[in-house]
Amino acid sequence: MKLLMVGAIAESFLLFRSGLIKKLVLNNVEVHVLVNNHSRDELNKLLELGVIVHSLKISRSQFSFLSDLRTICNIYKKIKEIEPDVLFAFFLKPIILSTVASLFNSRLKLIFLVEGLGSAFTYSPKFILRLILIRFLLRIILKPLLILAHLRASHVLFLNFDDIKDLKFPSVFTENHSVVGPIGVDLRFFLYTVPQVERIDFLYVGRLIWDKGLYEYLQAIKIVKKRYPCVSFTFIGGVDFSKTSKFLDGLITEAVTRGEIIVHGKVQDVRPYIEESSVFVLPSHREGYPRSTQEAMAMGRAVITTNVPGCRETVIDQYNGFKVGIGDINALVDAICYFIEHPSECVRMGANSRVIAESNFDASVQEQKIFDIIGGGNEI
């Protein structure tokens, strides 16, 4: 069997798909990956997995008619050249463009994995009217395209139930979609460690963008640091220039200058930083099912997150952390202060996070679900 995998960036294949790819290759599946610009190191790592790599120029999130038309033509040509039995695409843009590119190939089996609905379906702060309008227009454009993808696909997979609910698809689509839950992590790689409580450190891992709730988080940190100046806040992640702003970038720079936060940028291995932390914080406005939270929970960290799609599934209130309202700075401050004032709770709730991870975040189990669908269309 030939499988064509379409994604936006090489990193997503290496971080989220390597286990699945290895399983497919071991089962004699000829795997082709269509991926955006990649570094030499990323290319070598992909080749080591046993796949055939094809380049694809595609923006992860931004839409441009002419650029996207060229990408559609590129995908169409690759489908004709490779003649795959199955096309597996993930993230919204590759899904939409692959759907259009394969419209006249009824033989091709399409399987899509929706890893979150993206910024178009994400909460926008009321004081950014331009952002609200842009996202409203994006939803109008994306909805019919996603309906088309559903009509064309053999199976559409979601990470959480809220994404299906918010799309408000007609009942006719209920038969060809499933909720697979978290992608999972390697529990033997992300091992449990006792949280650091002698010096309380709050860790954030992710892109430095609005939609991760960083405006609210920075405001909360400013308040907390005045009460507890010795507490540290660590940020791991790079700037996504397509989704950040000079205003947010300025706020981060000011917070670093005042000594309120430490920013390490993008790192190859987050485990040492999780090990040095006490609590993991992700005040995001919307997620599919955040891998960063899964990694932190697997290593035994309590979590502070928001009560929004993709995030709410990771926390049981007061068992392994706290869920706060989106944009609620005061609630975020209260949750942070609770762990500062009750350091033993970092250990108790962190241990509970590991229990949840062992039950729900085993990557090998999740990979088997997707493998079954790609290989034989078995029920989840």
C-alpha positions as CSV (number, residue, x, y, z in Angstrom):
1,M,0.0,0.0,0.0
2,K,1.1,3.5,-0.8
3,L,0.4,6.3,1.7
4,L,0.8,10.1,1.1
5,M,1.0,12.2,4.2
6,V,0.5,16.0,3.8
7,G,1.5,18.4,6.5
8,A,2.7,22.0,6.8
9,I,6.0,21.7,8.6
10,A,8.7,19.0,8.9
11,E,8.8,19.4,12.7
12,S,5.2,18.2,13.0
13,F,6.1,14.9,11.3
14,L,9.1,14.4,13.6
15,L,7.4,15.4,16.8
16,F,3.8,14.0,16.3
17,R,4.0,11.4,13.6
18,S,7.3,9.5,13.9
19,G,5.8,6.6,15.9
20,L,3.0,6.2,13.5
21,I,5.4,6.4,10.5
22,K,7.7,3.7,12.0
23,K,4.7,1.4,12.5
24,L,3.5,1.9,9.0
25,V,6.9,1.3,7.5
26,L,7.4,-1.9,9.6
27,N,4.1,-3.1,8.1
28,N,5.4,-2.6,4.6
29,V,3.5,0.6,3.8
30,E,5.3,2.8,1.3
31,V,5.1,6.2,3.0
32,H,5.6,9.4,1.1
33,V,5.5,12.8,3.0
34,L,4.7,16.1,1.4
35,V,6.2,18.8,3.5
36,N,7.1,22.5,3.5
37,N,10.7,23.7,3.5
38,H,12.9,21.7,5.9
39,S,16.4,21.9,7.2
40,R,19.1,19.4,6.2
41,D,18.9,17.9,9.7
42,E,15.1,17.5,9.5
43,L,15.4,15.9,6.1
44,N,17.9,13.4,7.4
45,K,15.7,12.5,10.3
46,L,12.7,12.0,8.0
47,L,14.8,9.8,5.7
48,E,15.9,7.7,8.7
49,L,12.3,6.9,9.4
50,G,12.1,5.2,6.0
51,V,9.9,7.7,4.2
52,I,10.2,9.3,0.7
53,V,10.2,13.1,1.1
54,H,8.7,15.5,-1.4
55,S,8.8,19.3,-1.0
56,L,5.7,21.4,-0.7
57,K,5.5,25.1,-0.4
58,I,2.7,25.8,2.0
59,S,2.0,28.4,4.7
60,R,0.8,26.8,8.0
61,S,-2.0,29.4,8.6
62,Q,-2.0,32.3,6.2
63,F,-4.2,32.2,3.1
64,S,-3.2,33.6,-0.3
65,F,-5.3,32.8,-3.4
66,L,-2.4,32.6,-5.9
67,S,0.0,30.9,-3.5
68,D,-2.6,28.3,-2.4
69,L,-3.6,27.7,-6.0
70,R,0.0,26.8,-6.8
71,T,0.1,24.5,-3.7
72,I,-3.1,22.8,-4.9
73,C,-1.5,22.2,-8.3
74,N,1.6,20.8,-6.6
75,I,-0.4,18.4,-4.5
76,Y,-2.4,17.3,-7.6
77,K,0.8,16.6,-9.5
78,K,2.2,14.6,-6.6
79,I,-1.0,12.5,-6.4
80,K,-0.7,11.7,-10.1
81,E,3.0,10.9,-9.8
82,I,2.9,8.8,-6.6
83,E,-0.5,7.2,-7.2
84,P,-1.2,6.6,-3.5
85,D,-3.9,4.4,-2.1
86,V,-4.5,6.7,0.9
87,L,-3.9,10.4,1.5
88,F,-3.5,11.4,5.2
89,A,-3.5,15.1,5.9
90,F,-3.4,17.0,9.2
91,F,-3.9,20.6,10.3
92,L,-6.7,22.7,8.6
93,K,-4.8,24.2,5.7
94,P,-3.3,20.9,4.3
95,I,-6.7,19.3,4.8
96,I,-8.5,21.9,2.7
97,L,-5.9,22.1,0.0
98,S,-5.6,18.3,-0.3
99,T,-9.4,18.1,-0.6
100,V,-9.5,20.5,-3.6
101,A,-6.4,18.8,-5.2
102,S,-8.1,15.4,-5.0
103,L,-11.6,16.3,-6.2
104,F,-11.3,14.4,-9.5
105,N,-9.7,11.3,-8.0
106,S,-12.6,9.3,-6.6
107,R,-10.3,6.2,-6.1
108,L,-8.1,7.9,-3.5
109,K,-9.1,7.3,0.1
110,L,-8.8,10.5,2.2
111,I,-8.3,10.5,6.0
112,F,-8.0,13.8,7.8
113,L,-6.9,14.6,11.3
114,V,-8.2,18.0,12.6
115,E,-5.8,19.0,15.3
116,G,-7.8,22.0,16.5
117,L,-9.8,24.6,14.5
118,G,-7.2,27.3,14.5
119,S,-7.4,31.0,15.1
120,A,-10.5,31.5,13.1
121,F,-12.5,29.7,15.8
122,T,-10.6,31.2,18.7
123,Y,-11.6,33.8,21.3
124,S,-10.4,37.3,20.5
125,P,-10.0,40.0,23.1
126,K,-12.7,42.6,22.8
127,F,-10.2,45.5,22.5
128,I,-8.9,44.1,19.2
129,L,-11.8,44.8,16.8
130,R,-9.8,44.2,13.7
131,L,-8.9,40.7,14.9
132,I,-12.6,39.9,15.7
133,L,-13.6,41.0,12.1
134,I,-10.9,39.0,10.4
135,R,-11.7,35.9,12.3
136,F,-15.4,36.3,11.6
137,L,-14.7,36.5,7.9
138,L,-12.3,33.5,8.1
139,R,-15.0,31.4,9.6
140,I,-17.4,32.2,6.8
141,I,-14.8,31.1,4.3
142,L,-13.6,28.0,6.1
143,K,-16.9,26.5,7.0
144,P,-18.0,25.5,3.4
145,L,-14.4,24.3,2.7
146,L,-14.5,22.0,5.8
147,I,-17.9,20.7,4.8
148,L,-16.4,19.8,1.4
149,A,-13.5,18.0,3.1
150,H,-16.0,16.0,5.2
151,L,-18.0,15.1,2.1
152,R,-14.9,13.9,0.3
153,A,-13.1,12.1,3.2
154,S,-13.5,8.5,4.2
155,H,-12.8,9.4,7.8
156,V,-12.2,12.7,9.7
157,L,-10.6,12.5,13.1
158,F,-10.8,15.1,15.8
159,L,-8.9,15.5,19.1
160,N,-11.8,16.8,21.1
161,F,-15.6,16.9,21.0
162,D,-15.9,20.7,21.1
163,D,-14.4,21.1,17.7
164,I,-17.2,18.9,16.2
165,K,-19.8,20.8,18.2
166,D,-18.5,24.3,17.1
167,L,-18.4,23.4,13.4
168,K,-22.2,22.7,13.6
169,F,-22.1,20.1,10.8
170,P,-25.3,18.6,9.6
171,S,-26.1,15.1,11.1
172,V,-25.2,13.5,7.8
173,F,-21.5,13.9,8.7
174,T,-21.7,11.9,12.0
175,E,-20.9,8.6,10.4
176,N,-17.5,9.5,9.0
177,H,-15.9,11.3,11.9
178,S,-14.5,10.1,15.2
179,V,-12.8,11.7,18.3
180,V,-9.5,10.0,18.9
181,G,-8.5,12.2,21.9
182,P,-4.9,13.2,22.5
183,I,-2.1,12.3,20.1
184,G,-0.1,11.1,23.2
185,V,3.5,11.1,24.2
186,D,6.2,8.4,24.8
187,L,5.7,7.7,28.5
188,R,9.1,6.0,28.7
189,F,10.8,9.2,27.4
190,F,8.8,11.6,29.5
191,L,9.4,10.0,32.9
192,Y,8.0,11.2,36.3
193,T,10.2,13.4,38.4
194,V,9.3,15.0,41.7
195,P,8.4,18.7,41.2
196,Q,10.8,21.4,42.3
197,V,9.3,23.0,45.5
198,E,12.3,24.6,47.2
199,R,12.1,27.3,44.6
200,I,8.8,27.6,42.9
201,D,9.0,27.9,39.1
202,F,6.0,28.2,36.7
203,L,6.7,26.8,33.2
204,Y,5.1,27.8,29.9
205,V,6.0,25.9,26.7
206,G,4.6,27.1,23.3
207,R,4.7,29.7,20.6
208,L,4.8,33.3,21.9
209,I,1.5,34.4,20.4
210,W,-1.8,36.1,21.5
211,D,-3.8,32.9,21.2
212,K,-1.8,31.2,23.9
213,G,-3.2,33.7,26.4
214,L,0.1,35.4,26.9
215,Y,-1.3,38.8,27.4
216,E,-3.4,37.7,30.4
217,Y,-0.5,35.6,31.7
218,L,1.9,38.5,31.6
219,Q,-0.5,40.7,33.5
220,A,-1.0,38.0,36.1
221,I,2.8,37.5,36.5
222,K,3.2,41.2,37.1
223,I,0.7,41.1,40.0
224,V,2.2,37.9,41.4
225,K,5.8,39.1,41.3
226,K,4.9,42.1,43.5
227,R,3.7,39.7,46.2
228,Y,6.2,37.0,45.7
229,P,9.4,38.4,44.0
230,C,11.4,35.2,44.5
231,V,9.0,33.1,42.4
232,S,10.2,32.4,38.8
233,F,8.3,32.2,35.5
234,T,10.0,30.4,32.7
235,F,9.0,30.6,29.0
236,I,10.1,28.1,26.4
237,G,9.2,28.8,22.8
238,G,9.8,30.9,19.7
239,V,7.9,33.7,18.1
240,D,5.5,32.9,15.3
241,F,5.7,36.1,13.3
242,S,2.5,35.3,11.3
243,K,0.5,35.4,14.6
244,T,2.3,37.7,17.0
245,S,2.2,41.5,17.2
246,K,4.6,44.3,18.1
247,F,2.4,45.1,21.1
248,L,2.8,41.5,22.5
249,D,6.4,41.4,21.6
250,G,6.9,44.6,23.5
251,L,5.2,43.3,26.6
252,I,7.4,40.2,26.6
253,T,10.6,42.3,26.2
254,E,9.5,44.6,29.0
255,A,8.7,41.6,31.3
256,V,12.2,40.2,30.6
257,T,13.8,43.6,31.3
258,R,12.0,43.9,34.6
259,G,13.1,40.4,35.6
260,E,9.6,39.0,35.8
261,I,10.1,36.2,33.3
262,I,12.9,34.2,31.7
263,V,12.6,33.4,28.0
264,H,14.8,30.6,26.6
265,G,13.4,30.5,23.1
266,K,12.9,27.2,21.2
267,V,14.7,24.1,22.6
268,Q,15.3,20.6,21.3
269,D,14.5,18.9,24.5
270,V,12.0,20.3,27.1
271,R,12.5,17.7,29.7
272,P,15.3,19.4,31.7
273,Y,13.0,22.5,31.9
274,I,10.0,20.5,33.0
275,E,12.2,18.8,35.6
276,E,13.3,22.1,37.0
277,S,9.7,23.4,37.2
278,S,7.0,23.2,39.8
279,V,3.8,23.8,37.9
280,F,2.9,24.0,34.2
281,V,0.8,26.9,32.9
282,L,-1.0,27.1,29.6
283,P,-3.7,29.9,29.6
284,S,-4.5,29.3,25.9
285,H,-7.7,30.5,24.2
286,R,-8.2,27.3,22.3
287,E,-6.3,24.1,21.5
288,G,-6.8,20.7,19.8
289,Y,-5.2,18.7,22.6
290,P,-2.0,20.4,23.7
291,R,1.1,18.2,23.5
292,S,3.0,20.5,25.8
293,T,0.5,19.9,28.6
294,Q,0.7,16.1,28.0
295,E,4.5,16.2,28.3
296,A,4.3,18.2,31.5
297,M,1.7,15.9,33.0
298,A,3.6,12.8,32.0
299,M,6.6,14.2,34.0
300,G,4.3,14.8,37.0
301,R,3.5,18.5,36.9
302,A,0.3,20.1,38.1
303,V,-1.4,22.2,35.5
304,I,-3.1,25.6,35.4
305,T,-5.0,26.1,32.1
306,T,-8.2,27.6,30.7
307,N,-11.7,26.1,30.5
308,V,-11.7,26.1,26.7
309,P,-11.8,23.4,24.0
310,G,-8.7,21.2,24.1
311,C,-7.4,22.5,27.4
312,R,-10.4,21.6,29.7
313,E,-9.9,17.9,28.9
314,T,-6.4,17.9,30.5
315,V,-7.4,19.1,34.0
316,I,-9.7,17.8,36.8
317,D,-10.1,20.8,39.1
318,Q,-8.2,20.5,42.3
319,Y,-7.1,16.9,41.4
320,N,-4.2,17.7,39.1
321,G,-4.6,21.5,38.7
322,F,-7.0,24.4,38.1
323,K,-9.1,25.5,35.1
324,V,-9.7,29.3,34.9
325,G,-12.0,31.3,32.7
326,I,-10.6,32.6,29.4
327,G,-9.1,36.1,29.9
328,D,-9.7,36.0,33.7
329,I,-6.5,37.5,35.0
330,N,-7.7,37.5,38.7
331,A,-8.5,33.7,38.5
332,L,-5.1,33.1,37.0
333,V,-3.4,35.0,39.8
334,D,-5.4,33.1,42.4
335,A,-4.4,29.7,40.9
336,I,-0.7,30.7,40.7
337,C,-0.7,32.0,44.3
338,Y,-2.4,28.8,45.6
339,F,0.6,26.7,44.5
340,I,3.1,29.3,45.9
341,E,1.3,29.2,49.3
342,H,0.7,25.4,49.2
343,P,3.9,23.9,47.7
344,S,3.0,20.4,48.8
345,E,0.1,20.6,46.3
346,C,2.6,20.8,43.5
347,V,3.7,17.3,44.4
348,R,0.2,15.9,45.1
349,M,-1.4,17.2,42.0
350,G,1.7,16.5,39.9
351,A,1.5,12.8,40.9
352,N,-2.2,12.8,39.8
353,S,-1.2,14.3,36.5
354,R,1.1,11.3,35.9
355,V,-1.8,9.0,36.7
356,I,-3.9,10.7,34.1
357,A,-1.1,10.6,31.6
358,E,-0.6,6.8,32.0
359,S,-4.3,6.3,31.5
360,N,-4.9,8.6,28.5
361,F,-1.6,9.8,26.9
362,D,0.2,6.6,25.8
363,A,1.3,7.5,22.3
364,S,1.5,3.8,21.2
365,V,-2.2,3.3,22.0
366,Q,-3.2,6.5,20.1
367,E,-1.0,5.6,17.1
368,Q,-2.7,2.2,16.9
369,K,-6.1,3.9,16.5
370,I,-4.9,5.9,13.5
371,F,-3.0,3.0,12.1
372,D,-6.1,0.8,12.1
373,I,-8.1,3.4,10.2
374,I,-5.4,4.0,7.6
375,G,-4.7,0.3,7.2
376,G,-8.1,-1.2,7.3
377,G,-10.8,1.3,8.4
378,N,-11.3,-0.5,11.6
379,E,-13.6,1.1,14.1
380,I,-12.1,3.2,16.9
